[in-house]
Amino acid sequence: MAKPIGETVLHVDKGRNRNILQINKEAGKHLIEGDIKEGVLRNTIIGDEYRWPTTVPFYLDDSLDVNAKGVILKTFDEFRLRTCIDFAPWEGEENYISVFNDDGCYSYVGNQHVGKQELSIGWGCELIATVEHEFLHALGFWHEQSRSDRDDYIDIIWRNIEPDNQYNFDRENDTVSSALGVPYDYMSVMHYEKTAFGLENQITMLPKNPHYVDVIGQDMGFSASDLTKLSRLYKCTTSTTFVDSCSFDDDNICGMIDGPGNKKWEWRDSVEGGPESDFTTMGQREGNSYFMHFNTASANPGDHAILRSRMLYPKPGAQCLQFFLFNTGAADDTLHIWVREYDETNPKGKLQHFKTISGGETGVWNLYQVNINVVNKARVIFEGVRGKQPSSGGLSLDDINLSSTKCPHHIWPIRNITNILENTGEINSPRFLSPTTGYSFQITLQPNGLDDELGDMGVFFHLTSGPNDHNLNWPCPWHQVTMTLMDQQPDIRQQMNQHHMLTTDPTLKSDDGTYMWGNPRSVGEKVTDPDGSSFYRGEGLGASPFITRTRLKSRDFIKGDTAFFLFSLEDRPQEVTSGDEIDLRAEEPQFGVSCIARGCHLA
């Protein structure tokens, strides 16, 4: 992962380094607790009549830019995966949430029963955690630090608070806000950071537990307690798109069964020659923790072992199968991913093959994500096949998740991450191709941010020259980049991933007057990879800090001294009026949307 020879400029995405309070202050907004609009129901919001239906009607206003719309729709996917709340385009329902850009981030609390209820996602608010925060307000949440029991958990430093903002630290009484029987949560996405409303950025809130001083105010996303409170508030528990999760720690192995192979997968807590422990705990938890292992060293060439899931019921359409694989077997040992789908015409099931995995890194846990597509009940099948070359171990599986979502396009594992964080100024990912549109790109990771800023991590996106450049539209029009640092929790519903999203605006120009997202062969710099290959790379845009060191350590972003980044580059076209000097070679539809009544969603 040495740095390529050649330099390209890095730019910080504007607004990324401001929090909700800073954005609203700069916009001149005067709101309750910094981001709450006072509604007609302020003193009675705790009642069930102020809940929304579990499918919330929404409308995306034209004032939102293309990136904000994409972030909002991605946030809805997060709600669907982790909660029982869904969102659907408004089709004339009496009450709905209208999302617009009012130069700030704010919401009312609960369903105000006013018909069109506004929620603002302005410039700088386009972070998944910020959108989650504002929609949790709309669903009925107050801030965590305004709970009636907050003084048991945090100290308010009144002398450090701006005098005109001391009222923002009032506690809500039990007629307005309920903790729903959930303990105080320093990790809540609804908690403000320690310097909120501070004079000259001084500390205004100190957790009584010092471990959380630099954690409160996190911008990663829902905490486990946030999810618990939402399920209790809406009296529902079933996720919209989650299907199954299995870490093999119970002896029923998640209802999985052996198939008709002549060998079997074994339930193990360690294997001689590796892995020494499961992936879930990495041996850091007292007691045994398990994974499944196919011993190819004791098998003959062609022997195979089959592990079948219980019957699963995903939503029709795209699904993402995610799992970790540890390979100590032969170079040609193979893992096949199959799905057997059942319907009236195929009562015994129709078998379909989706992925073959062979070779790759050995002796480490590797993350795999496989796109599958079924419309009926189905079983996922893992078939291990013994190769012909010598084997000293086998194949091991752990932490399987299935959801009715699309997988990210690419995975970048970063090994020896601890050493990189301490000793490396910059590393670059391999070059990737968007599987849907053919653009080539690369990610730059600044382990200590730009100019070693505070030791916090920065991450930047570049377009690079690639095999399809002569067939592509330039400047690259309206492609949305999602860069995600994965929280390696075993259950995807509990992961607090760190995201940054940006969109390639074809009108954006660099300081030298060239188009930021122009063809790298024309506007980029020639760089040479450590392997000797040369290519052209455009300027980078991203976030610094992307994640602070404290928050990096607060979750399982690093396991086995490895971090996993997930990337996608997707077409998000919109109608643009940009002058005659840009030739987009095709008329762009409005944000690639389907519109029903006045509500829109991705086509």
N, C-alpha and C positions, 0 to 999 in steps of 0.2 A: 504494500500500500504506500509505496514511496510517492512523493509528489511529482507530477509530470513536469518536464522541463518546459518553460514558457509561462507567462503570467496573463491572467485575465482579471478584469476589475470585478469587485464584489459590491453590491448595493444592498442596504437594509431596506426591506419592504416598509414603506411609510406607514406609520400608525401602529406597527407591531409592538413597539416598546411602551405603549401607553395602556394603562388599565381603564376600567369603566369610569372611575371617578375622575381621572385626568381628562379623558375624552369629553365627559359631560361638563366639566368645569371650563375647558377651553371653548366649548360650544355655547357657554352662557346659560346652561340649564340649571334651574333651581328646583330640585326634586327631593322627595322624601327619601332619606337614607341614601341619597346620591343617584338613584336610578329608578325610583318608584313614582308613578303618576298617582296623585290622590284621586280616588274614584268615589262614586256616590255611595259605595258600600263599605267604606273604610272600617267602620266599627263593628261590622257583623260578618266579616269575610270568612269566619270559621265555619259557617253553616254549610251543610251539604248542597243547598240550593245554589251555591256559588261555584260548584264544580262544573267543569265542562263535560260533555260526553267523552267516552274513552277514544272516540275518533273525532279529532278536533278539526273543524273546517278552517281553512286558511286561504289567504289571498296574498300574492306577491305583487306589490305595487311597482309601477314602471320606474319609480325613483331609485330603486335598488340597482346597483351595477351587477354585471355578470358574475363577478367573483362572490359578491354577497349572496346572490341567489344560489350559487353552487354550495356555499358553506351552509346556508340554511337547509337546503335539501339533504346535505350530508348529515347535518344535525338531526333531522327527522329520522334518518336511518339509525343513528345512535339511540334515539328514543325507542324505535321499533325493536332493536336488538336486545335492549337491556330492560325495557319496561313494558307495561300493558297498554301504553298510550300510542295511538297512531295519529297520523295527520292526513287529511284528504282535501283536495281542492274544493273551495266553496262552491256549492251548487244551489244557492238561494236560501240556505238555512237562516233562521232568524238571528242567531248570534254567530259571529265568526271573528277570527283574528286577522287583521290586515297589517302586514309587515311592510314598512316603508323606511325611507332614509330621511330622518329629521335631524341630522348632524348630532347624533348622540345615541347612547344605548339605554333604552328604558322600556318599562312596561307597567301596566296596571297589575294589581294582585287579584287573582281569581277572575271568574266570569262575571263581568259587571252588568250583563244583560242590557247592553246599550245598542245591540245590533252590531255595527262595525266597531270593533275594539282594536285600537291601534297599538302597535309594538314597533319601536324604532331600532333598526340596525344600521347605524350611520357609519361614516368613514372611521376606520380603525376598530370597529366592532366585529369585523369579519373573522372571528375566531370561534371554533366549535364550542369551546368552554363558555365563551361570552354569550353565544346564542342559547346554549343550554340554560345558562343563568337567567336570561330574560324570559325564556319560555317557562321555566319553573316558577317565576313570579306569576306569569299569566295563568298557570295551572293552580296557583294558590299558595306558593311558598313566600315567606318573608326571609330576611337575612338570618343566618345562623347566629350572628352576634347580637341580634335583637331579641333572642329568646328570653323568657322571664327568668330562667335559671342561669343566665350567662355569667353572673358575678361569681358563681362557684367555679368557673373555668377560665375566665380571663379577667385581668385587671385593666380598667380603663384609666389611662393617664390623662386626666382632664386638663391639666395645665398645658399639655402639648397640642390640644385640639384648637383649630381655628374657632374663635369665639362665636362667629355666626353659624357654625356647624355643630355646636354641642348638642343641639336637639336631635341630630341624627344618631346619637348614641342612646336615645330613649329605649327602654325595654318595652316590648309589646306584651300586654297582659293576656291572660288565658282566654279572654273573650274574643280576642283578635287572632291569636296565633297559637297553635298547638304543636308540641314536640312529638305527638303521636306515639309516646312511649319509647322514643329512640334517644339514646344518650347523646350528649353534646358532641358535635363532630368537628374537630379542628380541620379535617380534610375535606369538608363540604365545599362544593363548587359555589355555594351560597355564602361563604364566609369571606369577608373583606380582609385585605392584607394588613400587616401590623402598622403601617404608616397612614392608614385611611384618614383623610381630613386633617392631617398633621401640619402644624406650623413648620414651615421650612423642611418638610418631609420627615419630621420627628416621629418617633414611635408613639402611637396612641392606644394600641392594644397589646398586652403581653399575656400570652398563654401561661397559666399556672404550671403547666407541664412544659419545661424549657425545650423539650425535643421538637416542639411544634412552632417555635418562634419564627423560623424562616419557611414554614410550610403553609401557614394560614394564608388564604388568598390565592391558592393554587389555580392555575389555568389549564389543568390537564383534562378535567371533565368530571362527570358524576362520581361521587364516592359511593361506597357500599351503603352507607347510611342514607344518602340521598335517594337511592333506589328503594330502600326499605320504606322510607317515609312516603314516597310517591305511591307505592303499592298499597300502603295502609290508607292513604288519603282517598284513593280511588277504589279501594276495596276490590282489587284485582291483582293477580300475580303472574298470569301467563304472558310471556313475551310474544310479540307479534311475529318476529322472524327467527328467534332462537329455536334450534331443533334439539341438539344434544351436546353433552360434554362428558368426557370420560378420562379420568386420571388413573384408573385401575387400582385405587387404594382400597376398595372393598372386594371381598372375596367372590362376590357375584360378577365381578369384572364388567359391570354396567349392562348385564344381560347379554353379553356377547357369547357366541357359541362356536364350537369347532365345525369346520366344513368337512367335505369328503376327502381331504388330502391324505397322503400316506405318512405325513409327519404332523406334529401338533405345535401350536404356539404355547409356550410355558409362561406361567405367572411367576415372575422373579423379582427379588429385591436387589440383586447384584448378579454379575456374571464374571467369571474368571476371564481376564483379558479385556473387560469392559463391556458395558458400563458398570462402574462400581456402585452406582445408585441410580434411582429414577431421575427423570428431568424435573418432576414437580417440585421436589424438595432439595435436590442436589446433595442429599445426605445431611442437610442442615437441621432436620427435625428429629426429635427423639422418637424412637419407635420405627417400625418398618414402613416403607413406602414402596410401591410396586410399579412394574411395567410389564409388557408382554415381549417374549423373546423367542425367536425361531433359531435353533442351533443348527447352523449349516455345516459346522465342522464335523458333526457326527452323521450327516446326511450324505447320500449318494447323489451324483449329478442327475438332475431332473426331478429329484424329490421335491415335494411342495407341501406347504402347510397353509391352511385356510382359516381365517378368523372372520366370522360374520357378525354384524351388528344385530341388535334387536330390530323389530319392525319400527321404522321411522316414518313420520308424517310431515314432511316439509311442505311449505307453501309452493304451489306450482311455479315453475320458472327457474331462474338461476339460483344455485346454491354454492356455498364455499365450504370445502372440506379442508380442515387444517390439522396438522399433526407434526410430531417430532420423531425423527428416525435416527438411530445410532447404528452405524455399520462397522462391524469388525470382521465381516465375512470376506468372501472372495470378491475380486474386482467385477466378476460377472454374475454374482448373486443378484437377484432381481426381486423387486416388490411391484406387484400389479395392483391397481385400484380398479375395482369393478363395482357396479351397482346393479342389483336385481330389482326391477320395478314390477309391481303387481297391479293388474286391473281385471275387468270382467273377461276380456278376451285372452288374458294371460294369467290365469289363476295360479300357475306354478312359477310365474315370474319370467320377465324378459331380461336377459343378461346383457349389459353394455359395458365396454371397457373404456376407461377415461385416462389412465396414466400408467406409464412404465418408468420405474426409477431404478437405475443401476449405476454403480461407480460413485463418483463424487467424493467429498471429504470423508475420511474414515477416522474413527476414534473420537468423534465429537458428536453432540446432538445437533442435527440439522432441522431447520424449519421448512416444511413443505405446505403449499396451498394449492388445491386442485379445484378448478371449476367443474361442477357437474350440473346436470339439468334434468330434473324429473318432474312429473306432474301428479304422480300418484304415490301411494305408500311404497316404501322401498327399504332394502337392506344395503348397507355399504359393506363391501367384501375386501379384505386385505389378503392377498395371496403372495406368500414368499416362495421363491423358486431357487433351488440350489444350482449354482453354475458349475462349470467344469474346472475352474482354476482352484488352487489350494485355498482353504479357508481355515482361519484360526479362531473364529468366533461365530458371528451370525448377524441377524437383523433384530433390532429392538424398537418397539413402538411405545409412545407415551403421549399424554395430553392431547387427546383427539377432540376436536370441536366441529360441529356442523351447524351452519346457519343459512337461512334463505336470503343470502346476499351475494353480491359479486366479490370475488377475491381481488385484492390489490394486484397490480400488474407484475410487480417485481419485488424481490427480497434481496437485501444487502446485509449479509452477516459480517459483523466486525469483530474479529477475534483479538485476544490480548488487549481488550479495551482499556484496562486499568493502566497499562504502560503507555498506551496512546494518549490517554487523558493527562498523564503526567509529563510526557516527554515529546509530544508531537505538535507541531504548529498547524499542520493542514494535511488532510488525506482526501483522496478522491475515489468515488465509486467506480466500478466498471461503467462503460457506456451501455445504455439500455435503449431499446426500441419500443415505442408505443405500439402495442399489438393491434390497436384499432385504427391508427392514422399514419404510422410509419415514421414519425419524427424521432430523431436520436437525441438523447440527453445524458447528462452526467450530474451527479450531486457532489458538491464540495462540503466537507465537514471541517469546521474549525473547532477543535476540542476545547479551546479557551476563548472562543469568540474572536471578533476582529480586534487586532492590536492587543491580544491577551486580555480582553476586557473582563475584569472581575472573575476570570476563571470559568465563565459560563459558556456553554456550547452554542455555536452558530451553525446554521445549515443553509446552503444556497443551491439554487437550480440554474443550470446552464443548458442551452441548446448546443448540440455538437453536430459536426458534419456526419453524414451517414449515407447508406446505400440508396435511399429513396429521394435524395434532395431535389433531383431534377423533376420529380413528379409532384412536389409539395407546393402549397401556397405559402408565399413569403410577402411580408412578415407573417410569422406563424399566428393565425387568427383565433383568438378566444379558446385556447386550450387550458384546461384547469389542471394544475399540478397539486397533488396531495402527497406530502412528505410526513411520514408517521414513524415515531420511535415507539416500538411495541413494548408494552408492559407485559412481561412474560408470566402473568398469572395463568393457572391451568384452565380456568373457566372464562371464556371470552366476555361473559356478562360482567365480570368483576375487574376487567382490565381498565386501567386509567391511562390510555395511550396519549402521547403528546403529539399534536398535529400542527402542521402549518400548511395553508392552502393559498395559492396565488394563481392568477390568470394572465395569460399572454395577451396583453392589449396590443394589437398591431399598430396603433397610433403612437405608442410610447417611444420616445427618442432618448438616446444616450447623450452624454455631455458633448460629444463630438458631432452631433447632428444626425448620426446614423440611427436606424431603427433598432431598438433593443432586441427585438425578436426577429431580426432579419436573418437571411441565410448566413450561417457561420462561415461559409467559404468566402463571403464578401465582407462581413462586418466583424468576424472573430479574429482571434490570434491563433497561430499554429503552435500546437503543443505536442510533446512527445512523451508517450507513456513509458513507464519503467521497462516494459517488454520491447521497446524500440519502435512501436507503431506510432505514427504521427496522424494528427487530425486537427480540425479547426474547432475552436470553442468560443462561444459568445460570452458576453458579460453575464455575471451571476446575480440573481435576485433572491433574497431569502430573509431569514430571521436571525438576529443576534442581539440579545440572547434568545435562543430557541428553547432552552431549558436550563435552569440554574443547577449548580452542583448539588445544592441541598435537596432539590426536588428529584434530581437524578437518583439520589440515594434513598428517597422516601418510598420507592416502589421497586418492583422487580424488573427494572429496565436493563439491568445487567445480571446475568446468571451464567455460571460456569465461565466467567470472564469474557462473555460474549454479549453484544448488543445486536438487535435486529431492526433495521430500517425497512419500511414498506413504502413503495412508490407507485403512483398511478399518474398517467398523463392522458386526459380524456378531452374529447371535443365538446366545447360548450359554446356553440355559435350564437350570436345575437345580431340583430340589425344594427349596423353602424353607419354613421354619417361622418365620414372622415376626409372628405375632399377627394380630388381626382388623382392625387399623387400616389395613393395606395391602390393597387390592383389586387383584389381578393379573388379574382377569377371566377367567382360565383356569387350569386345573391345569397346572403346569409339569412336563414330563418330566425325568428325571434327566439333566441336562447334555446333552440332545439326543444320546444315545449309543445305539449298538447294542452289545449285550453278547453275547460268545461265551464259553461256560464262565464264567470269572470275569474276563475281560479286556474292556475297553471301548474303543471308538473313536468318532469323530464320525460321526453318521448322515449 
